[in-house]
């Protein structure tokens, strides 16, 4: 039994997301930083599909009734077990009656706590992810609160062995991120000068950013003609430009259709970097081809295979 003794700023249960329901208006949701989530599960000996705890900004605290193998990946939230500092990107044992506490993130923005076996909450539409917008999934469809009780599941598939992630696979978080972008599907609605402005500028992440979208402030991007379009499908990572000209990037809990022109998409691999960017951090963009995006995805998949081979 795992009891929440401090709820943190925005703590939810997430897995790989709820796929196959976007046509009915249901977002995929799932972990914002899929890399940190997957690596945490690998280190805990879990199946990739196991549910983890996502903490944002300021972390939560938990009390474990029994000894438990865990792994923490992503943002450095100064984790401590019974008052002793722990490192991220490795697996460790929490002793019986042990307390695991997190504080404010000092690097990155989202941390992922994997418990061996995963977090056992009901599967809703094929996922254990929390989507607070519709109050479904996770723990009663909401963020975790003080006093909530969680249980470990059975989603483990490897021996319970302590591992440390090799340094070459550990990402470094700063205050500025460069995100790779594929143009389309409405980039033709923007003049060359507007496109030059977008790729030359540095944008700041607004405080209002959340799991729905990242709002940016910086140079205004103007369209050639009338702003906005007939609503169409929106995917994760889309860069939309509303009529007032400030870009925003749609995130895990985004609406599935919208009438704002899409300049392009942040490539899938770089969404993990975006998930670790906090308000007032800066982002820049660079244009890549679809082939380069696919190569980046292949490289990331190779990383997962290499990590799995080293920890299992």
Secondary structure, 3 states (H helix, E strand, C coil): CEEEEECCCEEEEECCCCCCCHHHCCCCCCCCCHHHHHHHHHHCCECCCCCEEEEECECCEEEECCCEEEEEEEEECCCEECCEECCCCEEEEECCCCEEECCECCEEEEEEEEECCCECCCCECCECCCECCCCECCECCECCCCCCEECECCCECCCCCCCECCHHHCCCCCCEEEEEEEECCCHHHECHHHHHHHHHCCEEECCCCCCCEEEEECCCCCECCCCCCCCEECCCCEEEECCCCCEEEECCCCCCEECCEEEEEECHHHHHHHHCCCCCCEEEEEECCHHHHHHHHHHHHHHHHHHHHHHC
